[in-house]
Amino acid sequence: MGGPVRIVRETRLDPAFPLSRRELAGVVATILEALGHEGATLEITLVDDHEMARLNAEFMGCPGPTNVLSFPAAQGTGPDAGVSTVDEADYLGELALSVDTLAREAHLYGQPALAHLARLLAHGILHLAGHDHGPDMDDLTELAVDRVLLSHAV
């Protein structure tokens, strides 16, 4: 796979998107380490709101776009299920991230784009690793965000 993350860009990035592919891969590596999953791998597909709405309807049965969708490898679902060439025991699965929603929410919540991106990625990765919503997931997410902001401050 060539590193902890394979990034697929299916849309033009919003100018507010804070990172290049290389920088994004570094942020993901920092998150994986902070969450105790160093050595794990995953795929991230960067999409626009139109594609995210399609994925959200198809896989979650929900209308409209969302910020991030997680497709754990253990469940064998997702856009690339059965197609992915990844054959690793430490493969977590796929994330779909809407760059449109990321930019919109960061502005709406008054957060730096990097902090909101780290929060969405950590949240999605925790779902890939089998975590459900709750205080433990919230605490782990904030731990990862703090680590990213310390390591990748611009």
C-alpha positions as CSV (number, residue, x, y, z in Angstrom):
1,M,0.0,0.0,0.0
2,G,3.0,2.3,0.4
3,G,2.4,3.8,3.8
4,P,-0.4,4.0,6.3
5,V,-2.9,5.7,4.0
6,R,-3.9,5.5,0.4
7,I,-5.6,8.8,-0.6
8,V,-7.9,8.9,-3.6
9,R,-9.0,12.3,-4.7
10,E,-12.2,12.2,-6.7
11,T,-13.0,15.9,-6.5
12,R,-11.3,19.2,-6.8
13,L,-10.1,20.3,-3.4
14,D,-11.7,23.3,-1.9
15,P,-9.1,26.1,-1.3
16,A,-10.0,25.8,2.4
17,F,-8.8,22.1,2.4
18,P,-5.7,22.5,4.6
19,L,-3.3,19.8,3.4
20,S,-1.6,18.2,0.4
21,R,-1.8,14.5,0.0
22,R,1.6,14.1,1.6
23,E,0.6,16.3,4.6
24,L,-2.7,14.4,4.9
25,A,-0.9,11.1,5.0
26,G,1.3,12.5,7.8
27,V,-1.7,13.7,9.8
28,V,-3.3,10.2,9.4
29,A,-0.1,8.6,10.6
30,T,-0.1,10.9,13.7
31,I,-3.7,10.0,14.4
32,L,-3.0,6.2,14.0
33,E,-0.1,6.5,16.5
34,A,-2.1,8.6,19.0
35,L,-4.9,6.0,18.9
36,G,-2.6,3.1,19.3
37,H,-3.0,1.8,15.8
38,E,0.5,2.5,14.4
39,G,1.2,0.1,11.6
40,A,-2.5,0.0,10.5
41,T,-3.5,1.0,7.0
42,L,-6.6,2.5,5.5
43,E,-7.9,4.2,2.3
44,I,-9.4,7.7,2.2
45,T,-11.4,8.9,-0.7
46,L,-11.9,12.7,-0.9
47,V,-15.3,13.5,-2.4
48,D,-17.6,16.5,-2.9
49,D,-21.0,16.8,-1.3
50,H,-22.8,15.4,-4.4
51,E,-20.8,12.1,-4.2
52,M,-21.1,12.0,-0.4
53,A,-24.9,12.3,-0.6
54,R,-24.9,9.4,-3.0
55,L,-22.7,7.3,-0.7
56,N,-24.8,8.3,2.4
57,A,-28.0,7.3,0.7
58,E,-26.6,4.0,-0.7
59,F,-24.8,2.7,2.4
60,M,-26.6,4.5,5.3
61,G,-30.0,5.0,3.9
62,C,-29.8,8.7,4.9
63,P,-30.5,11.7,2.6
64,G,-28.0,14.4,1.9
65,P,-24.2,14.6,2.5
66,T,-22.4,14.0,5.7
67,N,-18.8,14.8,6.7
68,V,-17.2,11.4,6.9
69,L,-18.3,7.8,6.3
70,S,-16.5,4.8,7.7
71,F,-16.5,1.4,6.0
72,P,-14.7,-1.1,8.3
73,A,-12.8,-3.9,6.5
74,A,-14.2,-6.3,9.0
75,Q,-17.7,-5.7,7.7
76,G,-16.8,-6.1,4.1
77,T,-19.0,-3.1,3.0
78,G,-18.2,0.1,1.2
79,P,-17.7,1.4,-2.3
80,D,-14.6,-0.7,-2.9
81,A,-15.7,-3.9,-1.0
82,G,-14.4,-6.8,-2.9
83,V,-12.5,-4.6,-5.3
84,S,-9.7,-3.3,-3.1
85,T,-6.3,-4.7,-3.7
86,V,-5.3,-4.3,-0.1
87,D,-4.7,-7.7,1.5
88,E,-3.2,-6.9,4.9
89,A,-4.1,-8.1,8.4
90,D,-3.7,-4.6,9.7
91,Y,-6.0,-3.0,7.1
92,L,-8.8,-1.0,8.9
93,G,-11.0,-0.1,5.9
94,E,-12.1,2.9,3.9
95,L,-13.1,6.4,4.8
96,A,-15.0,8.8,2.5
97,L,-14.5,12.4,3.4
98,S,-16.5,15.3,2.0
99,V,-14.1,18.2,1.5
100,D,-17.1,20.5,0.9
101,T,-18.7,19.6,4.2
102,L,-15.3,19.9,6.0
103,A,-14.8,23.5,4.8
104,R,-18.4,24.4,5.5
105,E,-18.4,22.9,9.0
106,A,-15.0,24.4,10.0
107,H,-16.3,27.8,9.1
108,L,-19.7,27.2,10.8
109,Y,-18.1,25.9,14.0
110,G,-15.3,28.6,13.9
111,Q,-12.6,25.9,14.0
112,P,-9.3,25.9,12.1
113,A,-9.7,23.6,9.1
114,L,-6.8,21.4,10.3
115,A,-8.5,20.8,13.7
116,H,-11.8,19.9,12.2
117,L,-10.1,17.6,9.6
118,A,-8.2,15.9,12.4
119,R,-11.5,15.5,14.4
120,L,-13.3,14.0,11.4
121,L,-10.4,11.6,10.5
122,A,-10.0,10.5,14.1
123,H,-13.7,9.9,14.5
124,G,-13.8,7.9,11.2
125,I,-10.7,5.9,12.1
126,L,-12.1,5.0,15.5
127,H,-15.3,3.6,13.8
128,L,-13.0,1.6,11.5
129,A,-11.3,0.2,14.6
130,G,-14.7,-0.9,16.0
131,H,-15.5,2.0,18.4
132,D,-19.0,3.2,18.9
133,H,-20.1,6.7,19.9
134,G,-19.8,7.7,23.5
135,P,-17.4,9.3,26.1
136,D,-14.5,7.0,25.3
137,M,-14.7,7.7,21.6
138,D,-15.0,11.5,22.3
139,D,-11.9,11.4,24.6
140,L,-9.8,9.4,22.1
141,T,-10.9,11.8,19.3
142,E,-9.8,14.8,21.2
143,L,-6.5,13.1,22.2
144,A,-5.8,12.6,18.5
145,V,-6.8,16.2,17.6
146,D,-4.4,17.5,20.2
147,R,-1.6,15.4,18.9
148,V,-2.2,16.5,15.4
149,L,-2.2,20.2,16.4
150,L,1.0,19.8,18.3
151,S,2.7,17.9,15.5
152,H,1.4,19.6,12.4
153,A,0.7,23.2,13.5
154,V,1.1,25.5,10.5
